[in-house]
Every structure is written in C-alpha cells, then in structure tokens.
C-alpha cells in the first residue's frame, strides 16, 4: 500500500459514508472546523474547493481501515491517538524500518496503531 498523494472529493465522501459518519462527525474526530471539512468535499470545479492535506488523508484512511476491521458500529468521539506525537527515537526507528522494509513511515505507524488497538489489554 503506497502513500496517498491525492484524494478526490467524491472518494472522501464515499469513505465517510462507508464509515457511517456525517461531515460534522468526521470533522469533530479530526479536530478541524466543520466548514474546512465541508470544503474538502466540494466539487473541484466549485470556487471554495480545497485540497485535502496529506496528513488528513492518512488519518481518514486509517479511520476507514479501523472501521472495516472492527465490529463496532460507531467511533468514539475522542480518537486522541490521531494526534499523539511520536518520540524522536521511535520516529528514527520507524524511519530505519521503513527503509529496510520498503514501507513508508505512515504505513508502519498505521500497523503499530492496529497492533496496539488489537491487544487484549484495551
């Protein structure tokens, strides 16, 4: 799975709908203004269309994968793990492993999040 470079508004809307979330819900989970999220789903030919920043595309992709892997019917409103900073030494380790495994840091980070979420201690 490669890094996302671009997500079209209709792809974003489809992912959100598959997760069963409204625009306000996903904006709240991502901790962004509702209007900002709304602009991301605007058609590219609209005046207020805005490209989705790559960091948010990654977060939305992770959310979508989490929803697909879980039997939960809803997301918790406080998905603070989306905003947890990685310690410098952990980031360096991820970068080294990314080079060795030919994966991106975000892919390895996503795998780590899934690993933690699936551990029996949660």
Secondary structure, 3 states (H helix, E strand, C coil): CCCCCCCCHHHHHHHHHHHCCCHHHHHHHHCCCHHHHHHHCCCCCCCCCCCCCHHHHHHHHHHHHHHHHCCCCCCCCCCHHHHCCCCHHHHHHHHHHHHHHCCCHHHHHHHHHHHHHCCCCC
